Amino acid sequence: MTQRIDAPGPLMRRGPRPLLLHLTLAMLRSNVSRVTLPLWSADWGNSNVAAILRSIQNAVQDASQGVDFPAALVAETLRQDAALIEGIAAYRRHDWRRTLIDPPAIWSEGGTRLLDYGSTANAPVLFVPSLINRSYVLDLDENHSMLRWLASQGVRPLLLDWGWPDATERRFTLTDYVAGRMERAMTAAAEAAGQPPVLAGYCMGGTLAVAAAQRRPDLISGLALLAAPWDFHAPDPERAIQAARTLPLLEPALAFGDALPVDLLQSLFALLDPWAVAEKYRGFARLPQSSARAMLFVALEDWLNDGVPLVAEVARACLGEWYGENAPARNKWRIAGLAVDPSAIRKPTFVAIPGRDRIVPPESARPLAELIRGAVLHQPTAGHIGMTAGARAEISLWRPLRDWLRDLPGLA
């Protein structure tokens, strides 16, 4: 794992990031509930305030059953706030630490490395993660490593670790990443393996893999798309357009560091579901802290809070072209001047779309399974991260992907 510039000191956790945002959201939720209590009988319709009040009222039971609802409301909001703080404190003091050592790098360029997880196997698969998250989500720990498990099954996983963007990379465009660095990594992978690998893209990496597969079919033997977004206006166009409208507000930060900082990226994701982070930390506080479930929570949160800044031109393209204009779904997205068209891909393709994905809604990823001729569609009952690194990831994704790889013609 390449060292990042802003690495925290030993035993220092900063999550959930940005902490101030999550604490503020929790405070607002509690205060809104209390302030609007006198208006409970008013006609609030389907407002968020009404939904909050109803959820709390349900938690303390119905007032008609003898509960003093105003007092119970205050008690419940205080309990939830205390549980959130307890959960954050428990996470920060937990003694779990990732100890896996990266395998050898067989190629590098700038901050990017190509890691080889199975040099003795003959079925190469090149995994491409997102640009904004650390690649080790696919190699999380001893019990939750998709890459090490596949290596034990006769696959040769190769991982494209994008690394931390340096001064040169902060000037990159999506064309620089796909038609430049990614294609050179694909060439290195094919040379090292002695045959073209399957190209497997996860999340944003899958979107990039579609463009690379169309451009260089000679460098791959197949394509696997794991929770890869394509129709950025599905299922809620207005929500996507609202995200694009944040771009002018982010321009000062983009100009200052030639990248979108990690905390701003985390803020954008948090606003997709403002209450989710607080709820999961409350749940963590209730877990036995030495349990496998608690350790997996800490492992995933460490990864989530260990993000990577998104370089400026790529941030502008993702927010403006992808979310604003929905350019990929409209065949308007171009790499090196070529329109990216999934229907032009003729390689065997595996498309995994987790049914409980809140980061990439299934409706956003499904068009790829329809556009690529003969694509095999796999729809596990899992979430975006759980599919690859969760407690049931082996059943949800690892085994189905392995079985599909074994059936590929020509893959040794």
C-alpha positions as CSV (number, residue, x, y, z in Angstrom):
1,M,0.0,0.0,0.0
2,T,1.6,3.3,-1.1
3,Q,2.1,5.8,1.7
4,R,-0.2,8.8,1.4
5,I,0.8,12.4,2.2
6,D,-1.8,13.0,5.0
7,A,-1.4,9.6,6.8
8,P,-2.5,9.9,10.4
9,G,-0.2,9.1,13.3
10,P,-0.1,5.6,14.9
11,L,-3.3,4.5,16.5
12,M,-5.1,7.6,15.4
13,R,-8.4,7.2,13.6
14,R,-10.2,10.2,12.1
15,G,-13.5,8.6,11.1
16,P,-16.2,8.9,10.4
17,R,-15.1,11.5,8.0
18,P,-15.9,14.4,8.0
19,L,-16.6,14.0,11.7
20,L,-18.0,17.5,12.2
21,L,-20.6,16.9,9.4
22,H,-21.9,13.7,11.0
23,L,-22.1,15.3,14.5
24,T,-23.9,18.3,13.0
25,L,-26.4,16.1,11.2
26,A,-27.1,14.2,14.4
27,M,-27.5,17.4,16.4
28,L,-29.9,18.9,13.8
29,R,-32.0,15.7,13.8
30,S,-32.4,15.9,17.5
31,N,-33.0,19.6,17.7
32,V,-35.6,19.5,14.8
33,S,-37.4,16.7,16.6
34,R,-37.6,18.7,19.8
35,V,-38.4,22.1,18.3
36,T,-41.2,20.8,16.1
37,L,-42.8,18.8,18.9
38,P,-45.5,21.5,19.6
39,L,-46.4,21.3,15.9
40,W,-46.8,17.5,15.9
41,S,-50.6,17.8,15.4
42,A,-50.1,20.2,12.4
43,D,-50.4,18.9,8.8
44,W,-46.8,18.3,7.9
45,G,-47.6,16.0,5.0
46,N,-44.7,13.9,3.8
47,S,-42.0,16.3,5.1
48,N,-38.7,15.0,6.5
49,V,-39.6,16.5,9.9
50,A,-42.7,14.5,10.0
51,A,-40.8,11.3,9.1
52,I,-38.3,12.0,11.9
53,L,-41.0,12.5,14.5
54,R,-42.8,9.4,13.4
55,S,-39.7,7.3,13.7
56,I,-39.0,8.5,17.2
57,Q,-42.7,8.2,18.2
58,N,-42.6,4.6,17.0
59,A,-39.4,4.0,18.9
60,V,-41.0,5.0,22.2
61,Q,-44.4,3.5,21.4
62,D,-47.7,5.2,20.8
63,A,-48.7,8.0,23.2
64,S,-52.1,6.4,23.6
65,Q,-50.5,3.5,25.5
66,G,-49.7,5.7,28.4
67,V,-46.3,7.0,27.3
68,D,-45.6,10.7,28.0
69,F,-44.6,11.4,24.4
70,P,-42.8,14.8,24.9
71,A,-40.7,13.4,27.7
72,A,-40.0,10.2,25.8
73,L,-39.0,12.2,22.7
74,V,-36.4,14.1,24.6
75,A,-35.2,10.9,26.3
76,E,-35.0,9.1,23.0
77,T,-33.0,11.8,21.2
78,L,-30.6,12.1,24.1
79,R,-30.2,8.3,24.1
80,Q,-29.5,8.2,20.3
81,D,-27.0,11.1,20.6
82,A,-25.2,9.3,23.4
83,A,-25.2,6.0,21.5
84,L,-23.6,7.8,18.5
85,I,-20.8,9.2,20.6
86,E,-20.3,5.8,22.2
87,G,-20.1,4.2,18.9
88,I,-17.5,6.7,17.5
89,A,-15.4,6.3,20.7
90,A,-15.6,2.5,20.5
91,Y,-14.4,2.6,16.9
92,R,-11.6,5.0,17.6
93,R,-10.2,2.9,20.4
94,H,-10.7,-0.5,18.8
95,D,-7.4,-2.5,18.7
96,W,-8.0,-4.1,15.2
97,R,-5.3,-3.0,12.7
98,R,-4.8,-4.2,9.1
99,T,-1.6,-6.2,9.0
100,L,-1.6,-7.7,5.5
101,I,1.6,-7.0,3.4
102,D,1.2,-6.1,-0.2
103,P,2.4,-8.6,-2.8
104,P,5.2,-7.7,-5.2
105,A,4.6,-4.9,-7.7
106,I,5.4,-6.0,-11.3
107,W,5.0,-2.6,-12.8
108,S,4.7,1.0,-11.7
109,E,4.3,4.5,-13.0
110,G,4.1,7.6,-10.9
111,G,2.1,6.7,-7.8
112,T,0.4,3.7,-9.5
113,R,1.5,0.1,-9.0
114,L,0.4,-3.3,-10.5
115,L,0.4,-5.8,-7.7
116,D,0.6,-9.6,-8.4
117,Y,-1.4,-11.8,-6.0
118,G,-0.9,-15.1,-7.7
119,S,2.3,-15.3,-9.9
120,T,2.1,-19.1,-10.2
121,A,-1.4,-19.3,-11.6
122,N,-2.3,-19.1,-15.2
123,A,-5.7,-17.4,-15.3
124,P,-4.9,-13.6,-15.1
125,V,-7.5,-11.1,-14.0
126,L,-6.7,-7.4,-13.8
127,F,-8.8,-5.6,-11.1
128,V,-9.4,-1.9,-11.5
129,P,-10.8,-0.1,-8.4
130,S,-12.3,3.4,-8.1
131,L,-10.1,6.4,-8.2
132,I,-11.4,7.8,-5.0
133,N,-11.0,4.8,-2.7
134,R,-8.0,2.7,-1.7
135,S,-7.6,-0.4,-3.7
136,Y,-7.2,-2.7,-0.7
137,V,-10.9,-3.1,-0.2
138,L,-10.3,-6.1,-2.4
139,D,-7.6,-7.3,0.0
140,L,-9.1,-6.1,3.3
141,D,-7.8,-8.6,5.9
142,E,-7.0,-12.3,6.2
143,N,-10.6,-13.4,6.3
144,H,-12.0,-10.8,3.8
145,S,-9.6,-10.7,0.8
146,M,-11.3,-11.4,-2.5
147,L,-7.9,-11.4,-4.3
148,R,-6.2,-13.8,-2.0
149,W,-9.2,-16.1,-2.1
150,L,-9.3,-16.1,-5.9
151,A,-5.5,-16.8,-5.9
152,S,-6.2,-19.9,-3.8
153,Q,-8.7,-21.0,-6.5
154,G,-6.2,-21.0,-9.4
155,V,-6.8,-17.4,-10.5
156,R,-3.9,-14.9,-10.9
157,P,-5.3,-11.6,-9.6
158,L,-3.5,-8.5,-10.6
159,L,-4.5,-5.3,-8.8
160,L,-4.1,-1.8,-10.2
161,D,-3.4,0.3,-7.2
162,W,-3.8,3.9,-8.3
163,G,-2.0,5.3,-5.3
164,W,-2.0,8.9,-4.1
165,P,-2.1,11.5,-6.9
166,D,1.2,13.4,-7.2
167,A,1.7,16.8,-8.8
168,T,1.7,15.4,-12.4
169,E,-1.3,13.2,-11.8
170,R,-3.3,16.1,-10.4
171,R,-3.3,17.4,-14.0
172,F,-4.7,14.2,-15.4
173,T,-8.0,14.0,-17.3
174,L,-10.1,10.8,-17.7
175,T,-8.3,10.3,-21.0
176,D,-5.0,10.4,-19.3
177,Y,-6.2,7.7,-16.8
178,V,-7.9,5.4,-19.3
179,A,-6.0,5.8,-22.6
180,G,-2.7,6.4,-20.8
181,R,-1.9,4.9,-17.5
182,M,-4.6,2.2,-17.5
183,E,-3.8,0.9,-21.0
184,R,-0.1,0.8,-20.1
185,A,-1.0,-1.2,-17.0
186,M,-3.1,-3.6,-19.2
187,T,-0.1,-4.0,-21.5
188,A,2.2,-4.8,-18.6
189,A,-0.4,-7.3,-17.2
190,A,-0.7,-9.1,-20.5
191,E,3.1,-9.3,-20.9
192,A,3.6,-10.6,-17.3
193,A,0.9,-13.2,-17.6
194,G,1.8,-14.3,-21.2
195,Q,-1.8,-13.8,-22.3
196,P,-4.5,-11.0,-22.1
197,P,-6.1,-10.9,-18.7
198,V,-9.8,-10.5,-17.9
199,L,-10.4,-6.9,-17.0
200,A,-12.4,-6.5,-13.8
201,G,-13.6,-3.0,-12.8
202,Y,-15.2,-2.3,-9.5
203,C,-17.5,0.8,-9.0
204,M,-16.0,3.8,-10.9
205,G,-13.2,1.4,-12.0
206,G,-15.9,-0.5,-13.9
207,T,-17.0,2.6,-15.7
208,L,-13.4,3.2,-16.7
209,A,-13.0,-0.5,-17.7
210,V,-15.9,-0.2,-20.2
211,A,-13.9,2.5,-22.0
212,A,-10.7,0.6,-21.9
213,A,-12.3,-2.6,-23.1
214,Q,-13.8,-0.9,-26.1
215,R,-10.5,0.9,-27.0
216,R,-8.1,-2.1,-26.5
217,P,-9.9,-5.4,-27.0
218,D,-6.6,-6.9,-28.0
219,L,-5.3,-6.5,-24.4
220,I,-8.2,-8.4,-22.6
221,S,-9.8,-11.8,-22.8
222,G,-13.0,-10.8,-21.0
223,L,-14.7,-8.1,-18.9
224,A,-16.1,-8.2,-15.4
225,L,-18.1,-5.2,-14.2
226,L,-18.8,-5.1,-10.5
227,A,-21.3,-2.5,-9.4
228,A,-20.3,-0.2,-12.2
229,P,-22.4,2.9,-12.7
230,W,-23.5,3.8,-16.2
231,D,-26.9,5.6,-16.2
232,F,-26.2,8.3,-13.7
233,H,-29.8,9.7,-13.9
234,A,-31.3,6.4,-12.8
235,P,-33.4,6.1,-10.8
236,D,-33.5,9.8,-9.7
237,P,-32.5,12.3,-12.3
238,E,-33.1,15.3,-10.0
239,R,-30.8,13.9,-7.3
240,A,-28.0,13.5,-9.9
241,I,-28.5,17.0,-11.2
242,Q,-28.4,18.4,-7.7
243,A,-25.1,16.7,-7.2
244,A,-23.8,18.3,-10.4
245,R,-24.9,21.7,-9.2
246,T,-22.5,21.5,-6.3
247,L,-19.6,21.8,-8.8
248,P,-19.4,25.7,-8.8
249,L,-19.2,25.5,-5.0
250,L,-16.3,23.1,-5.1
251,E,-14.3,25.1,-7.6
252,P,-12.2,27.0,-4.9
253,A,-11.1,23.7,-3.4
254,L,-10.3,22.3,-6.9
255,A,-8.3,25.3,-7.8
256,F,-6.4,25.3,-4.5
257,G,-5.1,21.8,-4.5
258,D,-5.9,20.6,-8.1
259,A,-8.1,18.0,-6.5
260,L,-11.3,17.4,-4.6
261,P,-10.2,16.7,-1.0
262,V,-11.2,13.5,0.8
263,D,-13.4,15.2,3.3
264,L,-15.4,17.0,0.6
265,L,-15.8,13.7,-1.3
266,Q,-17.0,12.1,1.9
267,S,-19.5,14.9,2.5
268,L,-21.0,14.4,-1.0
269,F,-21.5,10.7,-0.3
270,A,-22.9,11.3,3.2
271,L,-25.6,13.6,1.8
272,L,-26.9,10.6,-0.3
273,D,-28.2,9.2,3.0
274,P,-27.6,11.7,5.8
275,W,-28.7,9.5,8.7
276,A,-27.0,6.2,7.6
277,V,-23.5,6.9,9.2
278,A,-25.0,7.8,12.6
279,E,-27.2,4.8,12.6
280,K,-24.5,2.3,11.8
281,Y,-22.2,3.7,14.6
282,R,-25.1,3.4,17.1
283,G,-25.4,-0.2,16.0
284,F,-21.6,-0.7,16.4
285,A,-21.8,0.4,20.0
286,R,-24.1,-2.5,20.7
287,L,-21.8,-5.2,19.3
288,P,-19.5,-7.3,21.3
289,Q,-16.2,-5.5,20.5
290,S,-14.2,-8.7,20.1
291,S,-16.6,-10.3,17.7
292,A,-15.9,-11.0,14.0
293,R,-18.7,-8.6,13.1
294,A,-17.2,-5.7,15.1
295,M,-13.7,-6.3,13.6
296,L,-15.2,-6.3,10.1
297,F,-17.0,-3.1,10.8
298,V,-13.7,-1.5,11.9
299,A,-11.8,-2.8,8.9
300,L,-14.4,-1.4,6.5
301,E,-14.6,1.9,8.3
302,D,-10.8,2.3,8.3
303,W,-10.9,1.7,4.5
304,L,-13.8,4.1,4.0
305,N,-12.0,6.8,5.9
306,D,-8.8,6.3,4.1
307,G,-9.9,7.9,0.9
308,V,-8.0,9.4,-2.0
309,P,-8.5,12.9,-3.4
310,L,-10.1,13.1,-6.9
311,V,-8.0,15.1,-9.3
312,A,-9.6,18.4,-10.5
313,E,-10.4,17.6,-14.2
314,V,-11.7,14.2,-13.3
315,A,-13.9,15.7,-10.6
316,R,-15.3,18.2,-13.1
317,A,-16.0,15.5,-15.6
318,C,-17.6,13.1,-13.1
319,L,-19.9,15.8,-11.6
320,G,-20.5,17.8,-14.8
321,E,-20.6,15.2,-17.6
322,W,-21.6,12.0,-15.7
323,Y,-24.0,13.3,-13.1
324,G,-25.1,16.5,-14.8
325,E,-25.3,15.5,-18.5
326,N,-25.6,11.7,-18.0
327,A,-23.0,11.6,-20.8
328,P,-22.2,7.8,-20.6
329,A,-25.9,6.7,-20.9
330,R,-26.4,9.2,-23.8
331,N,-23.3,8.0,-25.7
332,K,-21.8,11.4,-25.2
333,W,-18.9,10.5,-23.0
334,R,-15.6,10.4,-24.9
335,I,-12.1,9.1,-24.2
336,A,-9.4,10.4,-26.5
337,G,-12.1,11.6,-28.8
338,L,-13.8,8.2,-29.1
339,A,-17.4,7.9,-27.9
340,V,-17.6,5.2,-25.3
341,D,-20.2,2.6,-26.5
342,P,-20.7,-0.6,-24.5
343,S,-22.6,-2.2,-27.3
344,A,-19.4,-2.2,-29.3
345,I,-17.8,-4.6,-26.8
346,R,-17.5,-8.2,-28.1
347,K,-15.7,-9.9,-25.2
348,P,-17.3,-12.3,-22.7
349,T,-18.7,-10.1,-20.0
350,F,-19.9,-10.7,-16.4
351,V,-22.0,-7.9,-14.8
352,A,-22.6,-8.1,-11.0
353,I,-25.3,-5.8,-9.7
354,P,-25.9,-6.0,-6.0
355,G,-29.6,-5.6,-5.2
356,R,-29.1,-3.5,-2.0
357,D,-26.6,-1.0,-3.4
358,R,-27.2,2.5,-2.2
359,I,-24.0,3.9,-3.8
360,V,-24.6,2.6,-7.3
361,P,-28.3,2.0,-7.6
362,P,-29.1,-1.2,-9.5
363,E,-31.0,0.9,-12.1
364,S,-27.7,2.7,-12.8
365,A,-25.7,-0.4,-13.4
366,R,-28.2,-2.5,-15.2
367,P,-28.0,-0.9,-18.7
368,L,-24.5,-2.4,-19.1
369,A,-25.9,-5.9,-18.9
370,E,-28.4,-5.0,-21.6
371,L,-26.0,-3.1,-23.9
372,I,-23.1,-5.6,-24.0
373,R,-24.1,-8.6,-26.1
374,G,-24.2,-11.9,-24.3
375,A,-23.4,-10.4,-20.9
376,V,-23.9,-12.7,-17.9
377,L,-26.0,-10.9,-15.3
378,H,-25.4,-11.7,-11.6
379,Q,-27.6,-10.0,-9.0
380,P,-26.6,-10.9,-5.4
381,T,-28.6,-9.8,-2.4
382,A,-25.9,-7.6,-1.1
383,G,-24.7,-4.0,-0.8
384,H,-22.1,-2.2,-2.7
385,I,-19.2,-2.9,-0.3
386,G,-20.7,-6.1,1.2
387,M,-20.7,-7.8,-2.2
388,T,-16.9,-7.6,-2.4
389,A,-15.7,-7.5,1.3
390,G,-18.6,-8.3,3.5
391,A,-19.3,-11.3,5.7
392,R,-21.1,-13.1,2.9
393,A,-18.9,-11.9,0.0
394,E,-17.7,-15.3,-0.9
395,I,-21.2,-16.5,-1.6
396,S,-22.4,-13.2,-3.0
397,L,-19.6,-12.6,-5.5
398,W,-16.3,-14.5,-5.1
399,R,-17.7,-18.0,-6.1
400,P,-19.9,-16.8,-8.9
401,L,-17.0,-14.8,-10.4
402,R,-14.7,-17.7,-10.1
403,D,-17.1,-20.1,-11.8
404,W,-17.6,-17.6,-14.7
405,L,-13.9,-17.3,-15.1
406,R,-13.5,-21.1,-15.2
407,D,-16.0,-21.3,-18.1
408,L,-14.2,-18.7,-20.2
409,P,-12.8,-20.2,-23.4
410,G,-9.1,-19.8,-23.9
411,L,-8.4,-18.7,-20.3
412,A,-5.7,-21.1,-19.0
